[in-house]
Amino acid sequence: MRVIPLTTLVLLALTPLAQAQTPAAVPAAETAKPLAVVNGREIPALYGELVKREMAQGQPDNAQLDARVRESLINLELLSRAALDKGLDRDPRLAATLDIRRKDQLAKAYLEDYVKSHPVTDKEIEDAYARASAQPAPTEYRARHILVKTEAEAKKIITDLGKKAKFEDLAKKLSQDPGSAKNGGQLDWSDRGAFVAEFSEAMTALKKGETTKAPVKTQFGWHVIRLDDVREQKLPPLDVVRSEITRQLQQQRVRDAITAARTNAKIE
């Protein structure tokens, strides 16, 4: 879900419902001209451009949207000025909120500029991919399970399996796991970290095609587990993961910027 900034919510709330007859916004060729002048105070056209991005929400860029943006900024100017005239800006909580938001925007701008001025290179991407390729390939498991409420139920299932009952049939009939029961207890390919510890320990101790000889208790209930297959997780080709590697390296740039800012700071 996309979170809309508070300023945008205010603008949307104050926008008049009917704007069909309102003149269109200033053309791009006249961006130096104020969007409006309210009690002698100019509202720069740039404000309109910034607010339109937030208000558009997939709407077509047309005269009606431009008019809504203009009227909203006029309302914002009038109400914010009324707040200042009443001295509301001197309220400590409001002052702190405004200061935090200002610093937040400045911090984001700095980090964006840092990442832009320290671009990720092709060599860095290739080196990161080479390091990942050199790591041992993690093992993935494909298992089936039947989840029931009691140990006695699980033991009976194990007994029935010993009498040649089909695991898939019992899972469809008895398993309390709605996500896998309809598929005969089949779970997706996953590494051991995707499962709770007790399940993972029991599953990884099995040989391919083997079923647990005793029920396995977890926080969800009692399981009977069968290991169907095992494979090594293959690293996708570089072109497939290039964008993800780039994103991770950019995140490292952000951490580098924060570390640099804190290095010479006096923090008490």
Buried (B, 14 or more C-beta within 10 A) or exposed (E): EEEEEEEBEBBBEBBEEEBEEBEEBBEEEEEEEBBBEBEEEEBBBEBBBEBBEBBEEEEEEEEBBBBBBBBBBBBBBBEEEEEEEEEEEEEEEEEEEEEEEEEEEEEEEEBEEBBEEEEBEEEBBEEBBEEEEEEEEEEBBBBBBBBBEEBEBBBBBBEBBEEEBEBBEBBBEBBEBEEBBEBBBBBEBBEBEEBEEBBBEBBBEBEEEEBBEEBBBBEBBBBBBBBBEBEEEEBEEBEEBBEEBBEBBBEBBEEEBEEEEEEEEEEE
